[in-house]
Amino acid sequence: MKMMLTWSFEPACYGAVVKRFLEGKEKIPKGMKLVGRWHSASHGWVLAEADDPAAVYKFTQQWQDMIRFSVTPVMDDAETASNLK
């Protein structure tokens, strides 16, 4: 299942978020594949694949003290068309 994570943080957390990101200690949990990640100044997007939502939950918990996530299951065009038939 594909999941789109939208994230944002308060400006006061900027320095801490940058530091943690650049340290590169983030772990991608077993059962989750990071397809892509896109950034802007204060928010961004992650496309992940996971059969178990718990894997995505574990991923977000690494950042939960500084970043707020919204997680939405998504489908591409082919998956959507198949489900609409």
Secondary structure, DSSP 4 states (H G I P E B T S, - for coil): -EEEEEEEE-GGGHHHHHHHHHHT-----TTEEEEEEEE-SSEEEEEEEESSHHHHHHHHHTTTTTEEEEEEEE--HHHHHHHH-
